Protein backbone atom coordinates (compact mmCIF):
# COMPACT_ATOMS: atom_id res chain seq x y z
CA UNK A 1 0.00 0.00 0.00
CA UNK A 2 1.56 3.27 -1.13
CA UNK A 3 1.47 5.98 1.53
CA UNK A 4 1.03 9.50 0.21
CA UNK A 5 1.62 12.59 2.29
CA UNK A 6 4.00 10.95 4.76
CA UNK A 7 7.48 12.34 5.17
CA UNK A 8 8.75 9.11 6.78
CA UNK A 9 6.85 6.14 5.30
CA UNK A 10 6.62 5.48 1.54
CA UNK A 11 4.88 2.10 1.52
CA UNK A 12 3.49 -0.58 3.85
CA UNK A 13 2.83 -4.09 2.57
CA UNK A 14 0.95 -6.86 4.35
CA UNK A 15 1.51 -10.56 3.62
CA UNK A 16 -0.72 -13.55 4.28
CA UNK A 17 1.14 -14.19 7.53
CA UNK A 18 1.95 -11.75 10.31
CA UNK A 19 4.78 -10.16 8.32
CA UNK A 20 4.66 -6.48 7.42
CA UNK A 21 6.98 -4.74 4.95
CA UNK A 22 7.78 -1.08 5.56
CA UNK A 23 9.61 1.12 3.08
CA UNK A 24 10.80 4.44 4.44
CA UNK A 25 11.02 7.54 2.25
CA UNK A 26 14.74 7.88 2.98
CA UNK A 27 15.71 4.74 1.03
CA UNK A 28 14.17 2.21 -1.37
CA UNK A 29 14.80 -0.84 0.87
CA UNK A 30 11.75 -2.61 2.32
CA UNK A 31 12.27 -3.65 5.94
CA UNK A 32 10.47 -6.73 7.25
CA UNK A 33 8.65 -6.70 10.57
CA UNK A 34 6.52 -9.20 12.48
CA UNK A 35 3.27 -7.83 13.88
CA UNK A 36 1.60 -9.29 16.94
CA UNK A 37 -1.79 -8.25 15.48
CA UNK A 38 -1.80 -7.55 11.73
CA UNK A 39 -5.55 -6.88 11.61
CA UNK A 40 -5.31 -4.20 14.33
CA UNK A 41 -2.34 -2.58 12.56
CA UNK A 42 -4.14 -2.56 9.22
CA UNK A 43 -7.26 -1.07 10.83
CA UNK A 44 -5.27 1.62 12.66
CA UNK A 45 -3.34 2.40 9.48
CA UNK A 46 -6.55 2.93 7.52
CA UNK A 47 -7.96 5.09 10.31
CA UNK A 48 -4.73 7.11 10.49
CA UNK A 49 -4.78 7.70 6.72
CA UNK A 50 -8.47 8.69 6.76
CA UNK A 51 -7.78 11.25 9.50
CA UNK A 52 -4.63 12.54 7.74
CA UNK A 53 -2.60 11.73 10.84
CA UNK A 54 1.06 10.69 11.01
CA UNK A 55 1.78 7.21 9.64
CA UNK A 56 5.39 7.50 10.84
CA UNK A 57 4.17 8.13 14.39
CA UNK A 58 1.85 5.11 14.16
CA UNK A 59 4.67 2.79 13.01
CA UNK A 60 7.09 4.21 15.60
CA UNK A 61 4.49 3.63 18.32
CA UNK A 62 3.96 0.02 17.25
CA UNK A 63 7.72 -0.55 17.25
CA UNK A 64 8.20 1.08 20.66
CA UNK A 65 5.41 -0.98 22.20
CA UNK A 66 6.77 -4.26 20.83
CA UNK A 67 3.72 -4.86 18.63
CA UNK A 68 5.97 -4.56 15.57
CA UNK A 69 9.44 -6.11 15.69
CA UNK A 70 12.07 -6.05 12.96
CA UNK A 71 13.07 -9.41 11.48
N, C-alpha and C positions, 0 to 999 in steps of 0.2 A: 504494500500500500504506500504510494507516494504521499509524502507529507509536504503540503505547501504552506508557506508562511512561517515556517519554523527556522530559526537561525542556527539550531543545533542538530536537528534530526531531519534527514533527507527522506528516509524510507524505513518502514517497519513491515516485516514479512512474518506471517504465521505459517507453521507447518501442521501436518496432521497430528503430530505429537505435541509435547509441551515445549518445543523449541521455538524461539523467537529470534529473527534476524533483525539487527538494527544497523542501519548505515547512517553515519554522522555526516553533516555537511562539510566537515573539514577534510574528509578523505573518502575515496570511493570503496574502501573495504567494508564488507558486511561482517559485523561481529555477531557471534552466536551466543545466545543466552538460554537458560532454562527457566521457565516460569512455573511457580507453584500453583498458579491458577490462570491459565491462558484465557478462559472465558471472561473472567473479571477484568483482566488487562485489556482485552479487546473491547469490552463494554465501556471501560473508563476512557480508553483512547477515543472511541467514537464520541463520547460525551464531551471530552476535552476539545476535540476538533469542532464539534457543533457550537460550543461556547466560545470558540476562538481563544482558548486558554493555552498555556505553555505545554507543548508536548515534551520538550526537554526536561522540564520540571517534573512531569509525570514519570518519565523513565528514570530520572535521577532518584525520585522518591521510592520507586519500586526496587531499585538497586540498593539503596541505603537500608531499606527495611528487610532485605533478604528475599523478597518475593521474586526477584529477577537476578540470577547469578550467571556470570560469564563462564562459558565452557572453555 
